[in-house]
Amino acid sequence: MTDVDRSRAQELIDRARAMGFFDHSPAKVALLEEAVRLADADGTDDDLRWDARHELVHTATFCGFYETALVAFAWQLGKCDENPERWHERDLLWQYKWIISSLHRFPGIPLERIDETTEDMARRYERCGLNQRPVHDVRRRNALFTGNLEATHEHYRLWKATPRDSGADCAACELANEFDYFLVAREQPEEAIELAEPLLDGRMSCAVVPLSCLAQVLVPLLRLGRVEETVAHHLRGIGLIDDRSRAIGSVGDHLDYLAITGNHRRGIALLERRFAWASEGRNLSGRFTFYLGAWVLLSRIAERARKPTRKLRLPRSLPFWREDATYRLDELLAWLEGELRGLADAFDRRNGNEWFARRVTAARELLALDTPISLAGR
């Protein structure tokens, strides 16, 4: 590495930091990836290589670039094991929770490897004098994502039984996780919504909460007849998404809402604006949820369309992209159904159940809901 390269790498890290802690944009990821590349040019300055990766893991995780974060974090963990006197593993434990929570998003990663990585995290927490509360929560989240409800309930019990210490998530994140548990695992929407009130009304928040809660709560509230409450949650939730591709699954939930409430023009605008996040990104679980929402929206539009085609601005990377932007709705729906089947099969084959296939069935059932709400002027 030349002095110029080293200086340039540090400049890029400084520029990324100046963008702010809560900036989780692709532009910031690109700056830090280039910083890592320059710092790795000859590998003589490990402090610089570490700093670049530490910033990259944080930004890439919250931007939704999970693979980028995984690679950078693996390097850091290796350095800790190689020289624990210089590189302290305690400095990585907070980020380790993020890394393990992202592994289930890739159906090519076996459950055995996820379990082994979680065991490694548990050992490191114990070595550093921290309790297992975050470990139980990570296990609960992964079990719920993979459809293992028995394990979900057990790890929720263990999580609640373990007191908070300095390794625990913030109170807002823990409340969001509890909301998710009652909504999805327990199928108790009223209890879940009551729990989440401090998040939904803005009394509690953090860098990532309550973005997902505001999206998840929309359809349950419609089913409960609490229609007016959904408007503020939808508008606030859409405003929080910004350019965070990590939120692509939440976009899918908002597409469901716009389909059910008859706001199809808004739904199409949202679909067009975020389609590339799903189709080109590597967040496969987020892609699945987005495609579910897109399928519900386009199915509802197709039901009421006067002609079989629709103008849509879709990414050029799609195999069926058309320069005239005119698509047959039945062909687009057939493509989405094929993508959903492929993703569901991959996840369910890895998980050993039909959890994702059941989510496809549940999405079809949303077409029976029809709750018109005017968002005009809001």
C-alpha positions in Angstrom: 0.0 0.0 0.0 1.3 3.4 -0.9 1.0 6.4 1.5 -1.4 7.8 -1.1 -3.6 4.7 -0.9 -3.5 4.7 2.9 -4.4 8.3 3.0 -7.2 7.8 0.5 -8.7 4.9 2.5 -8.7 7.0 5.7 -10.3 9.8 3.8 -13.1 7.5 2.6 -13.7 6.2 6.1 -13.9 9.8 7.4 -16.3 10.8 4.6 -18.5 7.8 5.5 -18.6 8.7 9.2 -19.4 12.4 8.3 -22.5 11.1 6.5 -23.9 10.3 10.0 -24.4 7.2 12.1 -28.0 6.7 10.8 -27.1 7.0 7.2 -27.5 3.4 5.8 -27.4 4.2 2.1 -25.8 2.3 -0.8 -23.6 5.3 -1.4 -22.1 5.0 2.1 -21.6 1.2 1.6 -19.7 1.9 -1.7 -17.4 4.4 0.1 -16.5 1.9 2.8 -16.1 -1.0 0.3 -13.6 1.1 -1.5 -11.9 1.9 1.8 -11.6 -1.8 2.5 -10.1 -2.5 -0.9 -7.5 0.2 -0.5 -6.7 -0.9 3.0 -6.2 -4.5 1.8 -3.9 -3.4 -1.0 -0.9 -4.8 0.8 -2.2 -5.6 4.2 0.4 -3.7 6.3 -2.0 -1.5 8.3 -4.4 -3.8 10.2 -5.8 -0.9 12.2 -7.0 0.7 9.0 -8.3 -2.6 7.7 -10.2 -3.1 10.9 -11.7 0.4 11.1 -12.9 0.2 7.5 -14.6 -3.1 8.1 -16.1 -2.1 11.4 -17.8 0.8 9.7 -18.8 -1.4 6.8 -20.5 -4.1 8.9 -22.7 -1.5 10.5 -23.7 0.3 7.3 -24.1 -2.8 5.1 -26.2 -4.6 7.7 -28.7 -1.7 8.0 -28.7 -1.0 4.3 -29.6 -4.7 3.6 -26.2 -5.7 2.0 -26.0 -8.7 4.3 -23.4 -10.7 2.3 -21.1 -7.7 2.4 -21.5 -7.5 6.1 -20.9 -11.2 6.6 -17.6 -11.2 4.7 -16.3 -8.1 6.6 -17.3 -9.5 10.0 -15.7 -12.9 9.3 -12.4 -11.1 8.7 -12.8 -9.3 12.0 -13.7 -12.4 13.9 -10.7 -14.2 12.5 -8.4 -11.4 13.7 -9.9 -11.7 17.2 -9.1 -15.4 17.3 -5.7 -14.9 15.8 -4.6 -12.2 18.3 -7.0 -11.8 21.2 -4.7 -9.5 23.1 -4.8 -6.9 20.3 -8.3 -7.4 18.9 -11.0 -7.8 21.7 -13.9 -10.0 20.8 -16.2 -8.0 23.2 -16.0 -5.2 20.6 -17.8 -7.4 18.1 -20.5 -8.9 20.2 -23.1 -6.2 19.4 -22.6 -6.8 15.7 -22.5 -10.5 16.1 -26.3 -10.4 16.9 -26.9 -8.7 13.5 -24.8 -11.2 11.6 -26.5 -14.3 13.0 -30.0 -12.7 12.5 -29.2 -12.3 8.8 -28.0 -15.8 8.2 -31.6 -17.3 7.9 -32.2 -14.9 4.9 -30.1 -17.1 2.7 -31.7 -20.5 2.0 -28.3 -21.9 0.9 -27.0 -21.6 4.5 -28.0 -24.8 6.3 -29.7 -24.7 9.7 -26.7 -26.7 11.2 -24.3 -23.9 10.2 -26.7 -21.2 11.7 -26.8 -23.3 14.9 -23.0 -23.7 15.1 -22.5 -19.9 14.6 -25.0 -19.2 17.3 -23.2 -21.6 19.6 -20.0 -19.7 18.9 -21.8 -16.4 19.7 -23.0 -17.9 23.0 -19.5 -19.0 24.0 -18.1 -15.6 23.3 -20.8 -13.8 25.3 -20.1 -16.1 28.3 -16.3 -15.5 28.0 -16.9 -11.8 28.1 -19.0 -12.0 31.2 -22.3 -11.3 29.6 -25.5 -13.3 30.0 -27.4 -15.2 27.3 -30.4 -12.9 26.9 -29.3 -11.8 23.4 -28.5 -15.3 22.4 -32.0 -16.6 23.4 -33.5 -13.7 21.4 -31.4 -14.5 18.3 -32.5 -18.2 18.6 -36.1 -17.2 18.9 -36.0 -15.0 15.9 -34.3 -17.6 13.7 -36.7 -20.3 14.9 -39.7 -18.1 14.1 -38.3 -17.2 10.7 -37.8 -20.9 9.8 -41.2 -21.9 11.1 -40.1 -23.9 14.2 -42.8 -22.7 16.5 -41.9 -25.1 19.3 -38.4 -23.7 19.5 -39.7 -20.2 19.1 -41.8 -20.5 22.3 -39.0 -22.1 24.3 -36.5 -19.4 23.4 -39.0 -16.7 24.1 -39.5 -18.2 27.6 -35.7 -18.3 28.1 -35.3 -14.8 26.8 -37.9 -13.4 29.2 -36.4 -15.3 32.1 -32.9 -13.8 31.6 -32.4 -10.3 33.0 -31.2 -7.5 30.9 -27.5 -6.6 31.1 -25.1 -4.4 29.0 -25.3 -6.9 26.1 -29.1 -6.7 25.6 -30.7 -4.9 22.7 -32.3 -1.5 23.4 -35.7 -1.4 24.9 -37.4 -0.4 21.6 -35.8 -3.3 19.7 -36.8 -5.8 22.4 -40.4 -4.5 22.4 -40.5 -4.8 18.6 -39.3 -8.4 18.9 -42.0 -9.1 21.4 -44.6 -7.6 19.1 -43.4 -9.9 16.3 -43.6 -12.9 18.6 -47.2 -12.3 19.6 -48.3 -11.3 16.1 -46.7 -14.2 14.2 -45.9 -17.0 16.5 -48.8 -16.7 18.9 -51.3 -15.3 16.3 -52.6 -12.8 18.9 -52.9 -9.5 17.0 -54.8 -7.6 19.6 -52.2 -8.4 22.3 -49.3 -7.7 19.9 -50.8 -4.3 18.9 -51.4 -3.3 22.5 -47.8 -4.2 23.3 -46.5 -2.1 20.4 -48.4 1.1 21.2 -45.3 2.9 22.5 -43.6 2.1 19.1 -46.7 2.9 17.0 -47.4 6.3 18.7 -43.8 7.4 18.6 -42.9 7.2 22.3 -40.2 4.6 21.6 -37.8 4.2 18.7 -34.3 3.5 17.6 -32.4 3.3 14.3 -34.5 0.5 12.8 -37.6 0.5 15.0 -40.6 0.9 14.4 -40.2 0.7 10.6 -41.1 -3.0 10.4 -43.8 -2.7 13.1 -45.6 0.0 11.2 -45.8 -2.2 8.2 -46.7 -5.5 9.9 -49.5 -3.9 11.9 -51.5 -2.6 8.8 -53.4 -5.8 7.7 -54.1 -7.0 11.3 -55.6 -3.6 12.1 -57.8 -3.8 9.0 -59.0 -7.2 10.0 -59.9 -5.9 13.4 -61.9 -3.1 11.9 -59.5 -0.4 13.2 -59.3 1.2 9.8 -58.6 4.8 10.6 -55.6 3.9 12.7 -53.9 2.4 9.7 -53.6 5.6 7.7 -51.1 7.3 10.0 -49.1 4.1 10.4 -48.9 3.6 6.7 -47.8 7.2 5.9 -45.3 7.2 8.8 -43.9 3.8 7.8 -43.5 4.8 4.1 -41.6 7.9 5.2 -39.2 5.9 7.3 -38.2 3.6 4.5 -36.1 6.2 2.6 -33.3 4.4 0.7 -32.8 1.5 3.0 -33.1 -1.6 0.8 -33.1 -3.6 4.1 -36.7 -2.5 4.4 -37.8 -4.3 1.2 -39.9 -6.8 3.1 -41.8 -3.9 4.8 -42.5 -2.5 1.3 -44.3 -5.7 0.6 -46.5 -5.3 3.6 -47.4 -1.8 2.5 -48.2 -3.1 -1.0 -50.7 -5.5 0.6 -52.3 -2.6 2.4 -52.6 -0.4 -0.7 -54.1 -3.3 -2.6 -56.8 -4.0 0.1 -57.7 -0.4 0.6 -58.1 0.3 -3.1 -55.1 2.7 -3.4 -53.8 1.0 -6.5 -52.2 4.0 -8.1 -50.1 4.6 -5.0 -49.4 0.9 -4.9 -48.1 0.9 -8.5 -45.9 4.0 -7.8 -44.4 2.2 -4.7 -43.9 -1.0 -6.6 -42.1 0.8 -9.5 -39.9 2.8 -7.1 -38.7 -0.2 -5.1 -38.8 -3.2 -7.5 -35.1 -3.1 -8.2 -34.4 -3.5 -4.5 -36.1 -6.8 -4.5 -35.1 -8.2 -7.9 -31.4 -7.1 -7.8 -30.7 -7.3 -4.1 -29.4 -10.3 -2.2 -32.0 -10.1 0.6 -33.9 -13.2 -0.4 -36.4 -13.2 2.4 -37.1 -9.5 1.7 -37.5 -10.3 -2.0 -40.0 -13.0 -1.1 -42.2 -10.6 1.0 -42.0 -7.9 -1.6 -43.0 -10.3 -4.4 -46.0 -11.5 -2.2 -47.1 -7.9 -1.9 -46.6 -7.2 -5.6 -48.6 -10.3 -6.5 -51.5 -9.2 -4.2 -51.5 -5.7 -5.7 -51.3 -6.8 -9.3 -53.9 -9.5 -8.8 -56.4 -7.0 -7.4 -55.7 -4.6 -10.3 -56.1 -7.5 -12.8 -59.5 -8.4 -11.3 -60.8 -4.9 -12.1 -58.8 -4.0 -15.2 -60.6 -3.2 -18.4 -57.7 -4.3 -20.6 -55.1 -7.1 -20.1 -52.0 -4.8 -20.2 -50.6 -2.2 -17.9 -47.8 0.4 -18.2 -45.1 -0.2 -15.6 -41.6 1.2 -15.1 -39.7 -2.0 -14.2 -35.9 -2.6 -13.9 -34.0 -3.4 -17.1 -32.4 -6.3 -15.3 -35.7 -8.3 -15.4 -35.7 -11.1 -18.1 -39.0 -9.9 -19.5 -38.2 -6.1 -19.5 -39.9 -4.2 -22.3 -38.8 -1.0 -23.8 -42.3 0.2 -24.3 -43.1 -0.5 -20.6 -46.2 -2.3 -21.5 -46.8 -5.7 -19.8 -49.5 -8.3 -19.8 -50.8 -8.6 -16.2 -51.4 -12.3 -16.5 -47.8 -12.9 -17.7 -46.4 -10.7 -14.9 -48.4 -12.5 -12.3 -47.3 -15.9 -13.7 -43.7 -14.7 -13.4 -44.2 -13.6 -9.8 -45.9 -16.9 -8.9 -42.9 -18.8 -10.3 -40.5 -16.7 -8.4 -42.5 -17.1 -5.2 -42.7 -20.9 -5.7 -38.9 -21.1 -6.2 -38.1 -19.0 -3.1 -40.7 -20.8 -1.0 -39.3 -24.2 -2.1 -35.7 -23.2 -1.3 -36.5 -21.9 2.1 -38.9 -24.8 3.0 -36.4 -27.4 1.8 -33.7 -25.8 4.1 -36.1 -25.4 7.0 -37.8 -28.9 6.6 -41.4 -27.6 6.7 -43.9 -25.7 4.6 -43.7 -22.4 6.5 -43.1 -20.3 3.3 -45.6 -22.2 1.2 -48.2 -21.3 3.9 -47.3 -17.7 3.5 -48.1 -17.9 -0.2 -51.5 -19.3 0.7 -52.1 -16.6 3.2 -51.3 -13.9 0.6 -54.0 -15.4 -1.7 -56.5 -15.1 1.1 -55.9 -11.4 1.3 -57.7 -11.0 -2.0 -60.9 -11.7 -0.1 -60.4 -8.5 1.9 -61.8 -5.2 0.5 -61.6 -2.1 2.8 -61.6 1.1 0.7 -59.8 4.0 2.3 -59.1 7.3 0.5 -55.5 8.5 0.9 -56.0 11.4 -1.5 -54.4 14.5 -0.1 -52.7 12.7 2.7 
